[in-house]
Amino acid sequence: MESFESESKRHKLVVTGTNSYVDIQYGNKTARFWGDLCTNGFAAIESTMEWLSPEGTILPSSADRAQFISAVRRHFRWKRFKVFFVDDKGKKIK
């Protein structure tokens, strides 16, 4: 398992996407989350996270998912545009 917290101090977080998905790049890792673009950010469905790689998509371990999401939350804490996470029913995860 990698430490995304230490990566966040060395690498810039880059966010790209469309109305239906967001790609978040941290260093040499890129995660895709499916969800919906909103007026104040992107509602990412937590369970849809997948790593993007040249070989295709890879499902992350639950520990990697939790650690990555925690780092993304810290990054967007004071930003105007936010990536926030919801469960499969659309309820915001705190």
Helices and strands as residue ranges (DSSP letters): H 4-10, E 13-17, E 21-26, E 29-38, E 41-45, G 46-48, E 50-53, E 56-58, H 62-76, E 82-86
